[in-house]
Amino acid sequence: GKGEAGKTVLVHSAAGGVGGFALQICRMFDMIPVAIVGSEDKAKFVAESYSLDRSQILVRPWRSHKFADAIQHILADLGMAKGQEFEGYDIVMDSLAGKYFKGSYDALARGGRHILFGAAVFTPRGDLGTVWWSLNFWFSIVPTFLRRPKMDVQQMIGENKAIMAFNLIWMTDGKTEPAKLGKLIDDMMAPAVRWTAPVVGKEFGFDQTLDALRFFKSGKSVGKVVINVDK
């Protein structure tokens, strides 16, 4: 996302594993994060785990228009506190997509980057085979998917904004040179990179893999959900 000191970053799912690393990157580069979480418990977790001021954490409203207003108000309040006027967010780290995409994209400053690394609002609850009979799937997820945002590339050029889709799975598809993934890991683990240990929210045994996936999909997890493999 071309992070630099003083840049503003909107981090969705900030209580999760990727969100936590995004907050650490913000700290390393002296960027200004706004963390989005799904509950008050997660807001408390983020504040304590990443030493983030509560004013920089938003419990995500259910209504998309309220969410859009809230992230704009937080940015304005941060600007007043710092004696600056932020045009918008320079980077958005988005794991949700769906109805929260437009508000996040619209809040970008010129030259901003909207980085999509997930689409959690389209993830059905339940196990394969029972999903198709779920009311949540047919009355929430399907309509949300059908109403998903469509981008006008001409408008994007005029606004000077970028959307970047990111998925590390393509680094392990057998077609990509393994050395490229190895270099990414080496760069991340260099001594100059000041990571703190990731927060492990809950651990499962290998025979509990299905339970781990159910817990991960529940939206109640924080930090990393770890499956321990016996040697």
Secondary structure, 3 states (H helix, E strand, C coil): CCCCCCCEEEECCCCEHHHHHHHHHHHHCCCEEEEEECCHHHHHHHHHHHCCCHHHEEECCCCHHHHHHHHHHHHHHHHHHHCCCCCCEEEEEECCCHHHHHHHHHCEEEEEEEEECCCHHHCCCCCCCCHHHCHHHHHHHHHHHHCCCCCCHHHHHHHCCEEEECCHHHHHCCCCCHHHHHHHHHHHCCCCCCCCCCCEEEEEEHHHHHHHHHHHHCCCCCEEEEEECCC
